[in-house]
Amino acid sequence: MAVSIADNDGDDDDFAESHEINVTPFIDVMLVLLIIFMVAAPLSTVDLPVDLPTSSATPQKKPDKPTYVSIKSDLTLAIGENAVKRTELVHSLDTLADMSKDKYVFLRADRAVPYGELMGVMEILRSGGYTRVKLVTLEGVPGAPAAPPAAEPAKP
């Protein structure tokens, strides 16, 4: 005598298999990540108010973790966003964990900074062993004065 466990009377209580992907959790996770990146992105940039000059040179690739030295309009210095004295500039660069003498130092100077002050900071960096310095400008064409109108040829 054999007994069957299967119910053959037509009532199928089993749930039908669903072959659709539930994307709601995926969308929730993506929205949370979007919010995290929207909040974190502005925090990862240098926010010192420096009025940079413009340059028409082709932009070069920026390294992963650049080291910025900024000269503000009041002639104070900063590494990243941390203010530093001129006498402590090289020592502060030396104490940075990811900084070495063969890496580039990106020098940002406000438009109002005199050329002599910029060269003075570059000399401090050079005397400290930081000879790889790049100057930072804004991308774009500088405002050139309008060209004088062409003179019309004289009529005979």
Sequence and secondary structure as in RCSB ss.txt:
>XXXX:A:sequence
MAVSIADNDGDDDDFAESHEINVTPFIDVMLVLLIIFMVAAPLSTVDLPVDLPTSSATPQKKPDKPTYVSIKSDL
TLAIGENAVKRTELVHSLDTLADMSKDKYVFLRADRAVPYGELMGVMEILRSGGYTRVKLVTLEGVPGAPAAPPA
AEPAKP
>XXXX:A:secstr
     S  SS   S         HHHHHHHHHHHHHHHHHHHHTS        EE S      SS EEEEE TTS
 EEETTEEE GGGHHHHHHH TT  TTS EEEEE TTS HHHHHHHHHHHHHTT   EEE  EES          
      
